[in-house]
């Protein structure tokens, strides 16, 4: 176990439990990621973040967000997320993780600065490595 | 006249008694009486009456003596003597006695035209003018009217009355006088005897005269009484005078009346004059009115003509208007039909729009469906492949070869399904792009060469291009088009054959002289049988097994859809074993 992980705590938001199971496995396997937790709805994710902002839960460093979800989709989650305290959220990176290769979704992603990246499923070890390379290595250097 | 007759009568009585002397006087009186009873044509002119006597007649003495006592026609009488007929002139009356044997015809001829009355004695009946004849102690006479009228004399009726009117009588007289002469001579003797007795008778007559004088006295008395009568008559005349005065008064009254009437008439006159004036005025007024009427008539005529012109104008206008109305109606009808057509067209357009809208919605739905389907289908597939990877990674040691191969097949199938789903998704999205830009085809090919570098290098392919044009279109789609065709050219080659792909383009124009580009991509591949020429452009149509040539079977369907979305056409020429040329057109 390494003491210093580039990503200490990862939050997975996807309505599919199977995907969450798979993604947890992939993330856990990767050396650069420490802890991982998954929620199966955007609402639950918001609740978790509110708790985290109050110190009731662990604050995540990275969020993998699915777009197509029932009740509240990814975009609606972003709107609610923006309402949170920026002091709390500024250190959190959000990456869209979706099966969608719909260019409209990609265009919309480009308009939102707060989103770090747009990744197509399935998640894989190589993808995570690339992600660390592009989003975290620079900081550490 | 009675007086004259009395005179004759008296004379005749005297002739009987005083013989020759008396007869001579009688002759003169006869002649004077003739003159008195005859009217001369130019009687007034002469100042005296002249009597001529032809021959040495003693009658001239008788005439002259009578001229002392009598005038003829209030003129003094002179008596002249002519010895021959040719001396006769300047007399009103000529006396000729037959005893001097003057030719009567000669005399008549001579005195003709001199207004001389010829009185003859003892000439034949109706040979002179007035012819006297001795009858006893007196004279008878006859008048030859023929000669008298010829000279223009007018014989008084009384003279005519006592004249002898026929020649027989004349002859008788003549003979009687002869006999009488004898008898008278006898009677004369007897008378001489009677004379003594007559003297005695005269005495008695003187006595008678005395008685007569007394009678005259009585007559004088009667005259006095008559005077008295006359006086009474004069008194009566006084009365008459008074009556006359009354009458005068009445007349004056009448005059006054007349005057008043005259005044009345005058006033009436004035009235009439004023009336006349009024009439004149009225006449003037009427004339003015006539003039006015004439002017009005003129104006009327003008107006009439104006009216006529107006009428014609009106008629023209009416025809124009009716034409315009007709035209308007026609236009309106055509407008209506147009409107109807327009409405139909609109309806149809609306229907079309609705349909196109519906189609768009359907397309969107389809796209959405395809997208969601692919997304939702992909996710479990991805999960499956991911889980298989995990399984293989974590449990590889515990599986036998069959298990490993099964897992491998599952993984491959999942991967292929992923590709198919992606292809469907892509196909559904093709032709949706509306961002047409100017695309330089040369740069598109060079980018593709970079993208396909691995494949090109691996297969040792050669891509030859001529200078390609810049066209209008959606860049991503066109790139996909070229990519698919080039990939196919590389893919479908026999093993050991190095693919050679040549890309060309030229400008052509169709029947409607619209220019378009014709692109050709030629390969040296396996070729396509003619019977499959159309089929290969349908989705998921494959001519070969996946073992021989991998692929989804959707590439050419993509190409067709892209070309048609750019209003072009795609077709191919191919010879099996030698190669295929794909052609497509893009409007210039």
Contacts between the chains, C-beta under 8 A, distances in Angstrom:
chain1	res1	chain2	res2	distance
A	16	B	379	6.7
A	16	B	383	7.1
A	18	B	380	7.9
A	18	B	383	5.1
A	18	B	387	7.6
A	19	B	379	7.1
A	19	B	383	5.7
A	22	B	383	6.0
A	22	B	386	4.9
A	22	B	387	6.1
A	22	B	390	7.0
A	25	B	390	6.1
A	26	B	386	7.6
A	68	B	375	6.5
A	99	B	375	5.2
A	99	B	378	4.8
A	99	B	379	4.5
A	99	B	382	6.1
A	100	B	371	8.0
A	100	B	375	5.6
A	101	B	422	7.0
A	101	B	425	7.1
A	102	B	371	5.8
A	102	B	375	7.5
A	121	B	378	7.9
A	121	B	379	6.8
A	121	B	382	4.7
A	121	B	386	8.0
A	122	B	382	4.3
A	122	B	383	7.1
A	122	B	385	6.5
A	122	B	386	4.1
A	123	B	386	7.5
A	124	B	386	7.7
A	124	B	389	7.9
